[in-house]
């Protein structure tokens, strides 16, 4: 139990260094009106996020086949709504690059279905966009329905190592995709490996001024991050790099043309399209493709949203846990509102969320300030924005990307266990090679294989002892079934007896049991019976979180017979094998190493 206490303490400590070097514990900021007390942190972070969000949103809209203004509209709508909807704490939501290909395909498919194969590409895209807005609105309504039935708890099936891998791969992709801007060159390649292969060729013809400014801003970011200063409390390193880089460009380098951000003189020039509900209803030829696109948007949006909030929670310095059902509800409302005003799909963004955390953002009000700054920029600051070099934003994104995939992350995962590192590495490789959704599913598949293998290992080490041996299919089903086999309430103590392996795939059952306690419960005891042959890393981390959460509510959570589990590494939340008494006293099983 000592290791449990140490881990809970590690998870619950939120500290800030003062000038004297002392550490003070900070309260965990809350959303809603209570979060307004942290306005200074959220305001400055909102400004920094807006500088990233403005070109991002326009670029995503263009990539999606929509008018550029639609991307900014989406970000503004999401920002003004989310502080009142809650669900997460430091995620910043808006149009997402991951959904751009799906939106583009949806516009083209619906436009072609409506007009027929003889229409021009321009006509197809023009007519398809109002129809895809209908699909986005329907996906938003279905998200609200799914949130009502609390299906978002299924996000617990994402293994912690796969989430870490997703973050690291996104960091790598962010860095690599900044190379064209850092070199001041247009690349022919757009994919991860192809961009890397093209770098040596473009390096020979790089714009020296652009490269020098980019390298200087990146160096400045790392120097400022390493030097404690009161000024960094007022404005974080990325804001300083943004301001200094822009001033240097204006006074000395005088960059221009494609090297600068460009907001059109009339952002509303292309107009804001509205959803064509009547057209969709009276065009039966669009119904089937519409249904497919709604399903596709719902799958990608839901999966990426829930995976992203879990990933961002790992970066939150206050170690808060987002409510997945409330987040799904917030995304549903935001998607419906965005589509009604001609905007794109709303989803939590890992880049902007990470920038928000690095900028000191503490609550969902950072979204509100981000939206406010975006609106002000469109109205009053077009000329100022258009003198900002793209390479300055690229340098900030390189810094953000490095924080996501820095060597410390790889080392931390490897310390938890070799199987965790294998899941992590596979997720990274598949994600950068294909896309985020396939990468996550690859990590889940690897996790499934390892879970079955470790259960077989525990059974072989323990021996059947007269029990009927179970086949792989039965063991597979056990990974998804509720591990709680018996419940007993007596004297305010609620006993839950676990009779199956505990892994991320059935963790949502345990979460439901711990969240929906009977009336009058003062203490909960989780009993690990000899039938618990495996407790994975994701489950261990979650249980430690609930011990901490219960303590804050004057409840207690006790893990009974935890000591009968054998960790496969020195990490407190390492994977645990359920072994018999005599095996617990022996050395760790050598064959457990991957």
C-alpha positions as CSV (number, residue, x, y, z in Angstrom):
1,X,0.0,0.0,0.0
2,X,3.0,2.3,0.4
3,X,3.5,2.4,-3.4
4,X,-0.2,3.3,-3.8
5,X,0.1,6.2,-1.4
6,X,3.3,7.5,-3.1
7,X,1.6,7.3,-6.5
8,X,-1.5,9.1,-5.4
9,X,0.7,11.8,-3.8
10,X,2.6,12.1,-7.1
11,X,-0.6,12.5,-9.0
12,X,-2.2,15.0,-6.6
13,X,0.7,17.4,-6.1
14,X,0.3,20.6,-8.0
15,X,3.0,23.1,-7.2
16,X,4.4,26.4,-8.4
17,X,7.9,27.7,-7.7
18,X,8.2,31.1,-6.1
19,X,11.1,33.4,-6.5
20,X,12.7,32.2,-3.3
21,X,12.7,28.6,-4.7
22,X,9.9,27.5,-2.3
23,X,7.0,25.5,-3.6
24,X,3.4,26.4,-2.9
25,X,0.4,24.2,-3.5
26,X,-2.1,25.6,-5.9
27,X,-5.9,25.1,-5.9
28,X,-7.3,23.4,-9.0
29,X,-9.2,26.0,-11.1
30,X,-12.8,25.4,-11.8
31,X,-14.8,26.1,-15.0
32,X,-17.9,28.2,-15.1
33,X,-18.2,31.6,-13.4
34,X,-15.7,30.5,-10.8
35,X,-13.1,30.3,-13.5
36,X,-13.3,34.0,-14.2
37,X,-11.0,34.6,-11.2
38,X,-8.2,33.2,-13.4
39,X,-8.9,35.7,-16.2
40,X,-5.3,37.0,-16.3
41,X,-3.9,33.6,-17.2
42,X,-6.7,32.7,-19.6
43,X,-6.6,36.2,-21.3
44,X,-2.9,36.1,-22.2
45,X,-3.1,32.5,-23.2
46,X,-6.2,33.3,-25.3
47,X,-4.2,35.9,-27.2
48,X,-1.4,33.5,-28.0
49,X,-3.8,30.8,-29.1
50,X,-5.7,33.2,-31.3
51,X,-2.4,34.0,-33.2
52,X,-2.1,30.3,-33.9
53,X,-5.8,29.7,-34.5
54,X,-6.3,32.5,-37.1
55,X,-4.0,31.0,-39.8
56,X,-4.8,27.5,-38.8
57,X,-8.5,27.9,-39.1
58,X,-8.3,29.6,-42.5
59,X,-5.9,26.9,-43.7
60,X,-8.2,24.1,-42.5
61,X,-11.2,25.7,-44.2
62,X,-9.3,25.9,-47.5
63,X,-8.1,22.3,-47.1
64,X,-11.7,21.2,-46.4
65,X,-12.9,22.9,-49.6
66,X,-14.8,25.6,-47.7
67,X,-14.5,29.5,-47.8
68,X,-11.6,30.6,-45.5
69,X,-13.9,32.6,-43.3
70,X,-15.8,29.5,-42.4
71,X,-12.8,28.2,-40.4
72,X,-12.6,31.4,-38.4
73,X,-16.4,31.4,-37.9
74,X,-16.2,27.9,-36.4
75,X,-13.4,28.8,-34.0
76,X,-15.3,31.9,-32.8
77,X,-18.6,30.0,-32.3
78,X,-16.8,27.2,-30.3
79,X,-14.9,29.7,-28.2
80,X,-18.0,31.7,-27.2
81,X,-20.0,28.5,-26.3
82,X,-17.6,26.2,-24.6
83,X,-17.1,28.1,-21.3
84,X,-20.8,27.7,-20.6
85,X,-20.9,24.0,-21.7
86,X,-17.8,22.7,-19.8
87,X,-16.7,19.1,-20.0
88,X,-13.0,19.7,-20.2
89,X,-10.6,22.3,-18.7
90,X,-7.8,23.4,-20.9
91,X,-8.7,22.1,-24.4
92,X,-9.3,24.7,-27.1
93,X,-11.8,23.6,-29.7
94,X,-12.4,24.6,-33.3
95,X,-12.0,23.3,-36.8
96,X,-9.5,20.4,-36.9
97,X,-7.1,19.3,-39.6
98,X,-7.8,15.7,-38.9
99,X,-11.4,16.1,-40.2
100,X,-10.5,18.3,-43.2
101,X,-10.2,15.3,-45.6
102,X,-13.5,13.9,-44.5
103,X,-15.2,17.3,-44.9
104,X,-13.7,17.7,-48.4
105,X,-14.8,14.2,-49.4
106,X,-18.3,14.9,-48.0
107,X,-18.7,18.2,-50.0
108,X,-17.6,16.5,-53.2
109,X,-19.7,13.4,-52.6
110,X,-22.9,15.3,-51.8
111,X,-22.4,17.9,-54.5
112,X,-21.9,15.1,-57.1
113,X,-24.9,13.2,-55.8
114,X,-27.1,16.3,-56.2
115,X,-25.8,17.6,-59.5
116,X,-24.7,14.4,-61.2
117,X,-21.4,13.3,-62.7
118,X,-21.5,16.0,-65.5
119,X,-21.1,19.0,-63.2
120,X,-17.8,20.9,-62.9
121,X,-15.6,20.6,-59.8
122,X,-16.4,24.2,-58.9
123,X,-20.2,23.6,-59.2
124,X,-19.9,20.4,-57.1
125,X,-18.0,22.1,-54.3
126,X,-20.4,25.1,-54.3
127,X,-23.5,23.0,-54.1
128,X,-22.0,20.4,-51.8
129,X,-21.0,22.7,-49.0
130,X,-24.5,23.7,-47.9
131,X,-25.4,20.0,-47.9
132,X,-22.4,19.0,-45.8
133,X,-23.5,21.6,-43.3
134,X,-26.7,19.5,-42.9
135,X,-24.6,16.4,-42.3
136,X,-22.6,18.3,-39.6
137,X,-25.8,19.5,-37.9
138,X,-27.1,15.9,-37.9
139,X,-23.8,14.6,-36.4
140,X,-24.1,17.2,-33.7
141,X,-27.6,16.1,-32.8
142,X,-26.5,12.5,-32.7
143,X,-23.6,13.5,-30.4
144,X,-26.1,15.0,-28.0
145,X,-28.1,11.8,-28.0
146,X,-25.0,9.6,-27.4
147,X,-23.9,11.9,-24.6
148,X,-27.4,11.5,-23.1
149,X,-26.9,7.7,-23.0
150,X,-23.4,8.3,-21.5
151,X,-21.6,6.2,-24.2
152,X,-18.6,8.6,-23.9
153,X,-17.4,6.5,-21.0
154,X,-16.1,4.1,-23.7
155,X,-13.2,6.5,-24.2
156,X,-11.6,4.5,-21.3
157,X,-10.8,1.8,-23.9
158,X,-7.9,4.0,-25.2
159,X,-4.7,2.5,-23.6
160,X,-2.6,5.1,-21.8
161,X,0.4,4.2,-23.9
162,X,-1.5,4.7,-27.1
163,X,-2.6,8.1,-26.0
164,X,1.0,9.0,-25.1
165,X,2.0,7.7,-28.6
166,X,-0.7,9.8,-30.2
167,X,0.7,12.9,-28.5
168,X,4.2,12.1,-29.5
169,X,3.3,11.4,-33.1
170,X,1.3,14.7,-33.3
171,X,4.4,16.5,-31.9
172,X,6.6,14.9,-34.6
173,X,4.1,15.7,-37.4
174,X,3.8,19.3,-36.2
175,X,7.6,19.8,-36.3
176,X,8.0,18.1,-39.7
177,X,5.2,20.1,-41.3
178,X,6.9,23.4,-40.3
179,X,10.0,22.6,-42.4
180,X,8.6,24.4,-45.5
181,X,8.0,27.6,-43.5
182,X,11.3,27.4,-41.7
183,X,13.2,27.1,-45.0
184,X,11.0,29.6,-46.8
185,X,10.4,27.0,-49.5
186,X,7.3,25.3,-51.1
187,X,7.5,21.6,-50.8
188,X,5.9,19.2,-53.2
189,X,5.4,16.6,-50.5
190,X,2.7,16.8,-47.9
191,X,3.1,13.6,-45.9
192,X,5.5,13.0,-43.0
193,X,8.1,10.7,-44.6
194,X,7.9,12.4,-47.9
195,X,8.6,15.8,-46.3
196,X,11.6,14.5,-44.5
197,X,12.9,13.0,-47.7
198,X,12.5,16.4,-49.5
199,X,14.3,18.4,-46.8
200,X,17.9,17.9,-48.1
201,X,16.9,19.0,-51.6
202,X,15.2,22.2,-50.3
203,X,17.9,23.0,-47.8
204,X,20.3,23.9,-50.6
205,X,17.9,26.7,-51.8
206,X,16.6,27.8,-48.4
207,X,15.8,31.5,-47.8
208,X,18.6,32.4,-45.4
209,X,16.8,35.3,-43.8
210,X,13.7,33.1,-43.1
211,X,15.8,30.2,-41.8
212,X,17.8,32.5,-39.5
213,X,14.7,34.1,-38.1
214,X,13.1,30.7,-37.5
215,X,16.1,29.2,-35.8
216,X,16.5,32.4,-33.7
217,X,12.9,32.2,-32.5
218,X,13.2,28.5,-31.7
219,X,16.4,29.1,-29.7
220,X,14.8,32.1,-27.9
221,X,11.8,29.9,-26.9
222,X,14.1,27.3,-25.3
223,X,16.3,29.9,-23.6
224,X,13.3,31.8,-22.1
225,X,11.7,28.5,-21.0
226,X,14.9,27.7,-19.1
227,X,15.4,31.1,-17.4
228,X,13.1,31.9,-14.5
229,X,11.8,35.5,-14.8
230,X,8.9,37.5,-13.5
231,X,8.2,38.8,-17.1
232,X,7.4,35.2,-18.1
233,X,4.6,35.2,-15.6
234,X,3.1,38.1,-17.4
235,X,3.7,36.8,-20.9
236,X,4.9,33.2,-21.6
237,X,7.8,32.5,-23.9
238,X,5.7,31.9,-27.1
239,X,4.2,35.4,-26.8
240,X,7.7,37.0,-26.4
241,X,9.0,35.0,-29.4
242,X,6.0,36.1,-31.4
243,X,6.5,39.8,-30.6
244,X,10.3,39.8,-30.9
245,X,10.3,37.8,-34.1
246,X,7.8,40.1,-35.7
247,X,9.7,43.3,-34.7
248,X,13.0,41.9,-36.0
249,X,11.3,41.1,-39.3
250,X,9.8,44.6,-39.6
251,X,13.0,46.5,-38.7
252,X,15.8,44.4,-40.1
253,X,14.7,41.6,-42.5
254,X,11.7,43.3,-44.1
255,X,10.2,40.0,-45.2
256,X,7.2,40.1,-47.5
257,X,5.1,38.2,-50.0
258,X,4.3,34.6,-49.2
259,X,6.5,34.7,-46.1
260,X,3.8,36.8,-44.2
261,X,0.3,35.8,-43.0
262,X,-2.3,37.1,-45.4
263,X,-5.9,37.9,-44.4
264,X,-8.0,39.0,-47.3
265,X,-9.1,42.6,-47.4
266,X,-12.7,41.4,-47.2
267,X,-12.8,38.2,-45.1
268,X,-16.5,37.8,-45.8
269,X,-16.0,38.3,-49.6
270,X,-16.8,34.7,-50.4
271,X,-19.9,34.8,-48.1
272,X,-21.0,32.5,-45.4
273,X,-23.0,29.5,-46.7
274,X,-26.0,28.3,-44.8
275,X,-27.2,24.7,-44.5
276,X,-29.6,23.6,-47.2
277,X,-32.0,21.5,-45.1
278,X,-34.9,21.9,-47.6
279,X,-32.6,20.9,-50.5
280,X,-31.4,17.8,-48.6
281,X,-35.0,16.8,-47.8
282,X,-36.2,17.1,-51.4
283,X,-33.1,15.4,-52.9
284,X,-33.5,11.6,-52.3
285,X,-30.4,10.9,-54.2
286,X,-28.4,12.6,-51.4
287,X,-29.9,10.6,-48.5
288,X,-27.6,7.5,-48.7
289,X,-24.3,9.5,-49.0
290,X,-25.6,11.9,-46.4
291,X,-26.1,9.0,-43.9
292,X,-22.6,7.7,-44.7
293,X,-21.0,11.1,-44.1
294,X,-22.9,11.6,-40.9
295,X,-21.7,8.3,-39.6
296,X,-18.1,9.1,-40.8
297,X,-18.1,12.5,-39.1
298,X,-19.6,11.0,-35.9
299,X,-17.0,8.2,-35.8
300,X,-14.0,10.4,-36.5
301,X,-15.2,13.4,-34.5
302,X,-16.2,11.3,-31.5
303,X,-13.1,9.2,-31.4
304,X,-10.7,12.1,-31.9
305,X,-12.5,14.3,-29.4
306,X,-12.5,11.8,-26.6
307,X,-8.9,10.7,-27.4
308,X,-7.8,14.3,-27.4
309,X,-9.3,15.3,-24.1
310,X,-7.6,12.2,-22.5
311,X,-4.3,13.3,-24.0
312,X,-4.7,16.9,-22.9
313,X,-5.6,15.8,-19.4
314,X,-2.2,14.2,-19.3
315,X,-0.6,17.6,-20.0
316,X,-2.8,19.5,-17.6
317,X,-0.5,20.7,-14.8
318,X,-3.4,20.6,-12.3
319,X,-4.1,16.9,-13.2
320,X,-7.8,17.4,-13.7
321,X,-10.0,14.9,-15.4
322,X,-12.4,15.9,-18.1
323,X,-16.0,14.6,-18.2
324,X,-16.2,12.7,-21.5
325,X,-20.0,12.7,-21.7
326,X,-20.2,16.4,-21.0
327,X,-17.5,17.0,-23.5
328,X,-19.4,15.0,-26.1
329,X,-22.5,17.1,-25.3
330,X,-20.5,20.3,-25.7
331,X,-19.2,19.1,-29.1
332,X,-22.7,18.3,-30.1
333,X,-24.0,21.8,-29.3
334,X,-21.0,23.4,-30.9
335,X,-21.3,21.4,-34.1
336,X,-25.0,22.2,-34.4
337,X,-24.5,25.9,-33.8
338,X,-21.4,26.0,-36.1
339,X,-23.3,24.3,-39.0
340,X,-26.3,26.7,-38.6
341,X,-24.0,29.6,-39.1
342,X,-22.0,28.1,-42.0
343,X,-19.1,26.8,-39.9
344,X,-17.1,23.6,-39.9
345,X,-17.0,20.7,-37.6
346,X,-15.9,21.5,-34.0
347,X,-13.4,19.3,-32.3
348,X,-10.8,19.7,-29.4
349,X,-7.4,20.6,-31.0
350,X,-4.2,19.1,-29.6
351,X,-2.0,21.9,-31.0
352,X,-4.1,24.8,-29.7
353,X,-4.8,23.0,-26.4
354,X,-1.0,22.4,-25.9
355,X,-0.3,26.1,-26.8
356,X,-3.0,27.0,-24.2
357,X,-1.4,25.0,-21.5
358,X,2.1,26.4,-22.3
359,X,0.6,29.9,-22.4
360,X,-0.7,29.5,-18.8
361,X,-4.4,28.9,-19.6
362,X,-6.3,27.4,-16.7
363,X,-10.0,27.1,-17.6
364,X,-12.4,27.0,-20.6
365,X,-12.5,30.8,-20.5
366,X,-9.3,30.7,-22.6
367,X,-11.6,29.6,-25.4
368,X,-13.8,32.7,-24.9
369,X,-10.8,35.0,-25.0
370,X,-9.4,33.2,-28.0
371,X,-12.8,33.8,-29.8
372,X,-12.8,37.4,-28.7
373,X,-9.4,38.1,-30.1
374,X,-10.2,36.4,-33.3
375,X,-13.2,38.6,-33.8
376,X,-11.3,41.7,-33.0
377,X,-8.5,40.7,-35.4
378,X,-10.9,40.3,-38.2
379,X,-12.5,43.7,-37.5
380,X,-9.6,45.9,-36.5
381,X,-6.2,44.3,-36.8
382,X,-6.0,42.9,-40.4
383,X,-3.1,45.2,-41.3
384,X,-1.1,44.3,-38.1
385,X,-1.7,40.5,-38.6
386,X,-0.5,40.7,-42.2
387,X,3.0,41.8,-41.1
388,X,3.6,38.7,-39.0
389,X,6.0,36.3,-40.6
390,X,4.7,32.7,-41.0
391,X,8.1,31.4,-39.8
392,X,7.5,33.0,-36.4
393,X,4.3,31.0,-36.0
394,X,6.2,28.0,-37.3
395,X,8.9,28.4,-34.6
396,X,6.2,28.4,-31.9
397,X,4.7,25.3,-33.3
398,X,8.1,23.6,-33.4
399,X,8.4,24.4,-29.7
400,X,4.9,23.0,-29.1
401,X,5.7,19.9,-31.1
402,X,8.9,19.3,-29.2
403,X,7.1,19.5,-25.8
404,X,4.8,16.7,-27.0
405,X,7.5,14.3,-28.3
406,X,10.6,15.3,-26.2
407,X,13.0,12.4,-25.1
408,X,11.6,12.6,-21.6
409,X,8.3,11.3,-22.8
410,X,9.9,8.2,-24.5
411,X,12.0,7.6,-21.4
412,X,9.0,7.8,-19.1
413,X,7.0,5.3,-21.2
414,X,9.9,2.9,-21.3
415,X,10.2,3.1,-17.5
416,X,6.6,1.9,-17.0
417,X,7.3,-1.3,-19.0
418,X,8.6,-2.7,-22.2
419,X,5.1,-3.6,-23.4
420,X,4.0,0.0,-22.8
421,X,6.9,1.2,-24.9
422,X,6.0,-1.3,-27.7
423,X,2.4,0.0,-27.8
424,X,3.7,3.6,-27.7
425,X,6.2,3.1,-30.5
426,X,3.7,1.2,-32.8
427,X,1.1,4.0,-32.3
428,X,3.7,6.7,-33.2
429,X,4.9,4.8,-36.3
430,X,1.5,4.0,-37.6
431,X,0.1,7.5,-36.9
432,X,2.9,9.4,-38.7
433,X,2.7,6.9,-41.6
434,X,-1.1,6.9,-42.0
435,X,-3.3,9.0,-39.8
436,X,-4.5,9.6,-36.3
437,X,-7.5,7.3,-36.3
438,X,-5.6,4.3,-37.7
439,X,-2.7,5.0,-35.3
440,X,-5.0,4.8,-32.3
441,X,-6.6,1.6,-33.5
442,X,-3.2,0.1,-34.1
443,X,-2.3,0.9,-30.5
444,X,-5.5,-0.6,-29.3
445,X,-4.9,-3.8,-31.3
446,X,-1.4,-4.1,-29.8
447,X,-2.8,-3.6,-26.3
448,X,-5.3,-6.4,-26.9
449,X,-2.6,-8.8,-28.0
450,X,-0.4,-8.0,-25.0
451,X,-3.4,-8.3,-22.6
452,X,-4.2,-11.8,-23.9
453,X,-0.6,-12.8,-23.7
454,X,-0.1,-11.7,-20.1
455,X,-3.3,-13.4,-19.0
456,X,-2.0,-16.6,-20.5
457,X,1.4,-16.0,-18.8
458,X,-0.3,-15.5,-15.4
459,X,-2.4,-18.7,-15.9
460,X,0.7,-20.7,-16.8
461,X,2.6,-19.4,-13.8
462,X,-0.2,-20.0,-11.4
463,X,-1.4,-23.4,-12.8
464,X,-5.0,-24.4,-13.4
465,X,-5.3,-26.0,-9.9
466,X,-8.3,-28.1,-11.0
467,X,-10.1,-25.3,-12.8
468,X,-11.4,-25.8,-16.2
469,X,-9.0,-24.2,-18.7
470,X,-10.4,-21.3,-20.7
471,X,-9.9,-20.8,-24.4
472,X,-8.7,-17.6,-26.1
473,X,-12.2,-16.6,-27.1
474,X,-13.4,-16.8,-23.5
475,X,-10.4,-14.8,-22.4
476,X,-11.1,-12.2,-25.1
477,X,-14.7,-11.8,-23.9
478,X,-13.5,-11.4,-20.3
479,X,-11.5,-8.3,-21.4
480,X,-14.7,-6.5,-22.2
481,X,-17.1,-7.9,-19.5
482,X,-17.7,-6.1,-16.2
483,X,-15.0,-7.4,-13.8
484,X,-17.2,-6.7,-10.8
485,X,-18.8,-10.0,-9.8
486,X,-20.4,-9.2,-6.4
487,X,-21.5,-6.1,-4.5
488,X,-22.2,-5.8,-0.8
489,X,-23.2,-2.7,1.2
490,X,-23.0,-2.9,5.0
491,X,-22.5,-0.1,7.5
492,X,-21.7,2.5,4.9
493,X,-18.9,0.3,3.4
494,X,-19.5,-0.7,-0.2
495,X,-17.5,-3.9,-1.1
496,X,-16.9,-4.6,-4.8
497,X,-15.4,-8.0,-5.6
498,X,-13.4,-8.2,-8.9
499,X,-13.5,-11.6,-10.6
500,X,-11.9,-10.9,-14.0
501,X,-8.8,-9.2,-15.4
502,X,-8.9,-5.4,-15.3
503,X,-7.8,-3.7,-18.5
504,X,-8.6,-0.6,-20.4
505,X,-11.3,-2.4,-22.4
506,X,-13.5,-3.1,-19.4
507,X,-12.4,-0.2,-17.3
508,X,-15.5,1.8,-18.1
509,X,-17.5,-0.7,-16.1
510,X,-15.4,0.0,-13.1
511,X,-15.6,3.7,-13.6
512,X,-19.4,3.4,-13.7
513,X,-19.4,1.4,-10.5
514,X,-17.2,4.0,-8.8
515,X,-19.3,7.0,-10.0
516,X,-22.7,5.6,-9.3
517,X,-22.5,4.6,-5.6
518,X,-25.5,3.7,-3.5
519,X,-26.8,6.3,-1.0
520,X,-25.0,6.4,2.3
521,X,-21.7,5.0,1.2
522,X,-18.7,6.4,3.2
523,X,-16.0,3.9,2.0
524,X,-15.5,1.7,-1.0
525,X,-13.3,-1.5,-1.0
526,X,-12.2,-3.1,-4.2
527,X,-11.4,-6.7,-3.5
528,X,-8.9,-8.3,-5.9
529,X,-9.8,-11.9,-5.9
530,X,-7.5,-14.7,-7.2
531,X,-9.5,-14.5,-10.5
532,X,-7.9,-11.1,-11.3
533,X,-5.0,-12.3,-13.4
534,X,-4.1,-8.9,-14.8
535,X,-4.3,-5.2,-13.9
536,X,-3.0,-3.1,-16.7
537,X,-1.2,0.3,-16.5
538,X,-4.2,2.3,-17.6
539,X,-6.4,0.8,-14.9
540,X,-3.8,1.3,-12.2
541,X,-3.5,5.0,-13.1
542,X,-7.3,5.3,-13.1
543,X,-7.6,3.7,-9.7
544,X,-5.0,6.0,-8.2
545,X,-6.9,8.9,-9.6
546,X,-10.1,7.7,-7.9
547,X,-8.3,7.3,-4.6
548,X,-7.3,11.0,-4.8
549,X,-10.8,12.0,-6.1
550,X,-12.5,10.1,-3.2
551,X,-10.3,11.8,-0.7
552,X,-11.4,15.2,-1.9
553,X,-15.0,14.1,-1.3
554,X,-14.5,12.7,2.2
555,X,-14.8,9.2,0.9
556,X,-12.2,6.4,1.0
557,X,-11.2,3.9,-1.6
558,X,-9.2,0.9,-0.5
559,X,-7.6,-1.7,-2.8
560,X,-7.9,-5.0,-0.9
561,X,-5.3,-7.7,-1.8
562,X,-3.4,-5.3,-4.0
563,X,-0.3,-6.8,-2.5
564,X,-1.0,-10.1,-4.2
565,X,-0.3,-8.5,-7.6
566,X,3.2,-8.6,-9.0
567,X,4.4,-5.4,-10.9
568,X,6.5,-6.1,-13.9
569,X,8.6,-3.0,-13.5
570,X,9.5,-0.6,-10.7
571,X,7.0,2.0,-11.8
572,X,4.1,2.3,-9.3
573,X,1.4,2.0,-12.0
574,X,3.2,-0.7,-14.0
575,X,1.2,-3.7,-15.4
576,X,0.4,-6.1,-12.5
577,X,0.1,-9.9,-12.8
578,X,-2.1,-11.8,-10.3
579,X,0.1,-14.5,-8.9
580,X,-0.3,-17.1,-6.2
581,X,1.2,-16.5,-2.7
582,X,4.4,-18.6,-3.3
583,X,5.1,-16.9,-6.6
584,X,4.7,-13.4,-5.1
585,X,7.6,-14.1,-2.8
586,X,9.8,-15.2,-5.8
587,X,11.6,-13.2,-8.4
588,X,9.6,-11.5,-11.2
589,X,8.9,-13.8,-14.1
590,X,11.7,-13.5,-16.7
591,X,9.5,-14.3,-19.6
592,X,7.3,-11.2,-18.9
593,X,9.8,-9.0,-20.6
594,X,9.0,-8.2,-24.2
